[in-house]
Amino acid sequence: MTQAAGPKRAALGVGWAGALLSLLWAALLHHGLGPSFRKGSWLEPSSFLLGDVPDELLPAFALLVLPCAALALAVAFTTRSVLARALAGVATVASACFVFYGLAADRVWRFFHWRWSAAAVLFSAVVALACYAPLLASAWRRLGWPLRLATYLPVFAFLVVYERNVTGTNAELPFALSPWPVVQVLGLELVASAIAALELGVALGLAGLARGPLLAALGVLATATFPLASLAAGSASGLLPFPAGSRLFTGAAVACLGVLAACALWPPRGREAWGRRAANVALGGVLAALPLVAGQALTRIDYTVTRDGRAQQIIDALAAQRERTGAYPEQLSELVEAGLLSEVPRPQVGFASGQEFVYQNFGESYLLEFSAPRWIQCAYNPPWQLDPGEELDLEDGEDASGSWSCPQKPPELW
């Protein structure tokens, strides 16, 4: 018993040493490749590595990211500590982010200053933890229910709050690190969601392999079709920041089948091992997907309540005020004074965001706006008001009726 404990402690120490070394490597790249800012603190980048590393991305990735990836691989083989493995994975993804944005897109970093550094770290954590979800789930299953809830619920709450509260159009909304919702859209809605779907597909494949030839064939088919169906649904509903095409579907299918093959061939093999892996991979995918689905559901509810409910109350009151006085009010508070509203509604966006509708009076027209999560900025224009006998001369594409404009396009830095 004592003899076995010594090598385990040594392996644990070596694994944690590798994880800490990978984190230091990522911190070095952040400090050395990021743009230097005037009057910056020691935590901010200083660009001291620029000029001493390759300017082209592929050589730079080979020189600067592969060592961290090798450390992460070594940590995975030397220790069973899931936390050490996950931290090494976070450091690897962060290193890739720092190299790319330090060499190829430094203007983004300069524009957002420290906020981009924080966003890059959060993005790396989201992606790496989604990848390590099956290993984390395996360790999570060994805990008692009190510890399971104590470790998962804070992560669940953080992701739901972040997903619901971040918008690309209102810098005052809590948890918005920058006007560019890179963590929310790229990290959570695109990469983490795709990884969770991949893991659920692979779990179906492993479960099929564990139950015989016929179900194995169905499982292999489900491995590819489940993530592809998820991508298609996300593209059709507008959750993806771009429409999914054939190249993305092909790449996703190949990646899913490749991961399934790796999980099936990794020793030990056999139905019992495949069954255990299927349970862990499925649990990891479910635990990763739950806060993402919940956050998206809440943002959709917020959007519907705000646009079709609370904003419509204001629009109806404005129309009534126009009908009564012949003019739109200068401020929305005048609708309360006129008895048309008990109070001015606020947008339902996020948790205690404190947002207000933005109203501008243009005389014969007005603009009513609110910010929604992601990069949605909604604006309403009322119908044109014509005097008796007056005809409206519209240009191509113009609409005389009242309408909402709620584009879901990324900012120029996308």
N, C-alpha and C positions, 0 to 999 in steps of 0.2 A: 504494500500500500504506500509506504513512505518512498520506496524506490521509484514508483510510478509518478508520484507527485512532483519529484524534482524535475524531470524532463518536461512535464506539463507547464510548470512555472517558468522554466527557461524558455519554452516555446512562446508562452504568453508574453514574457518580457521582450523577446526578439520581435514578436509581432507588433507590440505597442511601440517599440522603438522605431520600427519601419513606418508605422502610421504617423508618428510624430515627425519623422524625417520628411515624409511626403508633404505634410502640412507646412513645414518650414520651407520646403522647395517651392510650394505654391506661393507662400508669402514673399519669398525672394523674387519670384517672377512678377508678382504684383508690384513690389517696390521698384524693381529695376526696369520694367517695360512700360509701366503706365506713365502718362504725361505728367511732368512736374508742374506744380501750381505755386504761384507766389504766396509767400507767408504760410506755407503748408506746415503741418505738424509732421512728426517723425512717422506717423502712421500712413501718410499719403505717399504716393509714388514719387520717385525722384529721377527716373529715366536713366539711371547710371549704367544699365546694361545695353542701351541702344547704341549702336555703332560697333559693339563687340559681338553681336549675334547676327546670323543671316537675316537679310531683309525679306527674302522670299519665304512664303508660308511653309511649304513642304519641308525644306531643310530646317527651318526654325522649329516646326513640330517634331521632327526627328531628333533634333538636338535637345530641345527643352521639355517636351511632353513625354516622350518615350521613357526617359529615366523615371519619371513619376509613375507612369503606367507599370513599369517593371517593379517598382517598389510595391505598388498595390497588388500585383500578382504574387510577389514574394510574401506579403502579409497574408494573403488568402491561403497560401500553402503552409505557412509556419504557425499560424495560430487559429484557434477555433472561436476567438472573440469576434462576434459579429460587429460590435461597435468599432473595433479597430479596423476591420475590413471596410466598413462603410465610410469611415473617416478618410482612409486612403483613397477610396473611390471618389469622395467629394473633392479631395485635393487634386486628383487627376483631371476631373472635369473642369475645376477652377483653373488649373494650369493651362488647359486648352483655351479657355475663355480669355485669360490674360494675354496669351501669346497672340491670339487672333486680333483682339481689340487694341493691343499695344502696337502691333505692326501694321495691320491692315485697316483698322477703323478707329484710329485714335481720336478723331473728331467727336465721335459719340462719347468717349470717355471724358474728353475736355468739356463737352457741353453739359454733361450731368455731374461732373466733378465726383465727390465722394458717394453720391447716390448711385452712380453706376457701379462702383466697387461693391457696395452693399447688395445691389441687385444681382451682380455676377455671383457673389457668394451664395445668395439665396437660390438662384437658378441652379448652381452646381449641386447644392444640397438636395433640391427637389429631384433633379435628374438621377443623382447617384442613389439616393434612398429608394427611389422607385425601382431602380435596377436591382438593388439588394433586398427588395421587399420579401422575396421567398425565404432568404436566410434570416431576415429579421422576424418573419412570421414563425419560422421553425423555433427560434429562441423564445419568442413570445408565447408559444403554445406550452412551453415548459414552466411558465409562471402560474401562480394561483390567480384567481379572478380579481382579487383586489389589486394586485400588481399589474395585471393586464389592463384594467381600466385606468390605473394611475399613469401608465406609460403611453397608452394610446389616445385617451380622451384629450390631453393637451395638444397633441399633434393634430388630431381631428379638428379641434376647435380653432387652432391657428390657421389651418388651411382653409376652413370654411370662412373665417373672418377675412382672411386675405383675399380669397376669391370674390367675396361679396363686396368688399370695400374699395377695391382698387379700380380707378378709372384712368383713362389716358387723357381726359379733357378737363379735370378739375384737380389742381395741385393741392387744394385745401382738404380733400377727402382723406381721412385717416388711413395710414398704412400705404399711401401712395409714395413710393420712393422716388419716382420721377414721372414726368408726363408720358413716358414710354413704358407701358405695362409689360415689360419683357418677362418678368417672373410669372405673372398671371397668364398671359397669352401663350408665350413660348414654353415656359417651364411647366405650368400646370395643365393648361388646356390642350397643348399640342404634344409635348414630349412625354410628360408623365402619364397622360391619358392613353397615349399610344402604347407605352410600356405596360401599363396595367392591362390593356386589351390583349397585348401579346402574351402576357403571363397567363391570362385566363384561357387563351387559345391553346397554349402549350400544355396547360393543366388538363384540358380536355384530351389532348393527344396522348399524354402519359397515362391518363385514366383508361383510355382505349387500349393502349399497349398492355396494360396490366390485366385485361379481361378477355383476351383471346384474339384470334386473327380477324374476325369480322369487325368487332368493335375497334380493333387497332386501325383498320382501314378508315372507319368512320372518324376515329379520333384524329388521324393524320389530316383528313379533310377538314375537320373542325378547327384544327390548329391554324390553318390559313384563313378559312372563311369567317371565323368569329372576329378577328381583328380587322379584316377587310370590311365586314359589315359595319363595324364600329366607325371606321374611317369614312365610309360612305354616308352614314347617318350624321356624323359631325360635319361633313362637307355640305350635305343638303340642308342642315338646320342653321348653318352659318357659324357654328362653334369654331371651326377651323379658320385661321386667318387667310386661307387661300383655298380655292377649289381643288379637291383631290383629283389627280390625273392617273393615267395608266402607269407612268413610271413610279409614282408613289405606291400604288397598289402592288405592282410587281416587286418592288423593293421590300415592302412590308411582308408579303407572302414568303419571299426567300429568307428574310430574317427570322420569321416564325418557324419555318421548317428547319433552318439551321440551328436555332436554339433547341428545338425538339430533338434533333439528332444528337446534339451535345449532351442533353440531359439523359437521353436513352442509352448512349454509349458510355457515359461516365461510370466507372466502377464504384460500388457494386451494381451489377445489372440483374435483370430478372423482374418478374411480376411484383414481388414484394417491394423491391426497391423503387420500381416505377410508381407503385401505389402511394408510397410515402412521399415521394417527390411531387406527385400530382396534388396531394393534400396541401403540402407546403406552398407550392407555386400558386395553387388556387387561392389559398388564404392570403398570400402576399398580394395577389392581384385584387382581391376583394377589399382588403384593408387600404390599399392605395387608391382604389376607385371610389370608395364610399364618400370621403370628404370632397372629392372633385365633383361627383354627381350632386351631392347635397348643396355645394356652393353654387353650382350652375343653376340648380332648381330655384334657389333663393334669388339669384340675380334675375332670372326670368319672371318670377313672381313680382319682384320690385319693379321691374320695367313695365309690366302690364298694369299694376296698381297705379303707378305714377302717371303713365301716359293716358290710359283709358279711364282712370278714375279721378285722381286728384287734379290733374291738369285739365280734364274735361269740366270739372266744377268751375275752374277759373274761366275757361273759355265761354261757358254758358253765362256766367255772371258778367263777363265783359260784353257779350252780345246783348244782354238785358240792359246794361248800363248805356250802351250805344242806342238802343231802342228808346230808352227813357229820356236821355239828355241830348242825343244827337252827336255825342263825342265819346271817345274812349278816355278812361281816367289817366292821369299822369302817373299814379302809383297804385299798386294793387290794394293798398290799405284803404283806399277810397271805396272799394267794393264792400268792405266791412262797415264803413261809416254809412253807406247807402242801404245797409240791411240786406244786401244780396248774398253775403257770405257771413257765417258766424266768426270765422277766422280765415286767414289766408293759408291754404294748404301748403305743406312742404313736400318735396319729393321723397318718396320712400326708397332710399338708396343706401345700402349698407347698414351697419350697426351704429346708431347715434351719430350720423354724419353731420347733422346740423345744416345741411344744404337748404337753399331757397331757390325758388323759380326766379329766373332772370327775365325781367319784363322791360320792354322798350316801346314807348308810344311814338308812332310816326304820323300822327294826325289822322289820316284816313285808314291807317293800318297799324299793326303792332307786331311785335315778335315776342314769343314766349319760349323760353329755353330751359332745359335741364340736362345735367350730365348723368350718364349711366355707366356702369362698369364696362371694362374693356376700353374702347376708344369711341364709344357712342356719344354723340352730342345731338340731342333732339331739339328741333326748332319748329314752332307752329306759326303759320301765317293765316290770318282770317280771310274770309271771302272778300272780294272787291265790293265796295259799296258804291252804287251808281245812283246818280240823280235821275228823276223821271225823264225819259226820252234820251238819256245819255247812252252812247254805245262805247264798248270797250274795245280798243285796238290792241290785240295780243300778238306778240311775236311767237315764232315757232317754239314749242316746248313750254310756254307759259300756261298756267292754269288759274282760272278766275275763282275757283272754289277754295275754301279753306283746306289746308293740307299740312301734314307733318312731313318733315324731312329729318330722317334719322340715319345718316350714313354710318357704316361700320368699316371705314377705311383706316388703315394705319397711318401714322404721321409720316412725314417725308424721310425721317431717319430710319424707317423700317427697312 
